[in-house]
Amino acid sequence: MQISKDMLIGQLVQMDELIPHMLMAAGMHCLGCPSAQAESLEEACMVHGINCDDLVSKMNEVLAAR
């Protein structure tokens, strides 16, 4: 399973139980918001001032180690 920055937040939170925790730890605390569900990871990172490439890399590392 590989995460990419064009994936929707709604898709990501359903992929693995660790993903919501990783997103919240990065500063995305509005995962349950209906508008957040339809945002891409890249859009959400831009809104929250998060480097998307770094986050995607870290998330993929964690998931690959599972």
N, C-alpha and C positions, 0 to 999 in steps of 0.2 A: 504494500500500500504506500503510495507516494502522494504527498501533498504538494499542490501548486498554488501560486498566488491568485489564480483566476477561479479557484473553487469558491463556492458560496459558503458563508458561515453556517447556514442551515445544514449543508452537506457534511461539513467538517465535524460538527458536534455529534453527528450520528455515526461517524466512522469508528470512533474509539472513545472509551470512557476517559482517557487521559487528555484528549484534545480540549474539552472545555476548561480543565484545570490549567493547561498550558496557556490558553488564550487569556484567561483571567489573570494569571501570573504576569503576563506581558502588559496588562493594563486595560484589557477589554472586559469591562464589567457589565456590559449591556447585552449579553448573549441571548437573553430571553425576549428582547425587544423585537416585535414583528418586523420592523424595518431592518434590523441587524441580520435577520435570517436570510434576507434577499441580497445582502451586500457580499461582494467578493472579499476575500481575505486582503487583497491589495487595497481595496477601497477602505476597509475597516482600519487597516494599518495607517493609511494616509490621514484619516480623521483623528486617530489617536497619537499621531506622531511617532509611529513605530517603524523601524527599518524592516520592511516586509521580507527582503531576501534573507536577512539574518534569522528572522522568526521561522520562516519556511525551512531553512537549513537545520535549525535547532529541533524543530518538531519532527522532521524526517529522521534525524539522528536518534531521537528518543524512540520513535516508532520502529525503526530498524533494529534496535536493540531488544525489542520485546520478543 
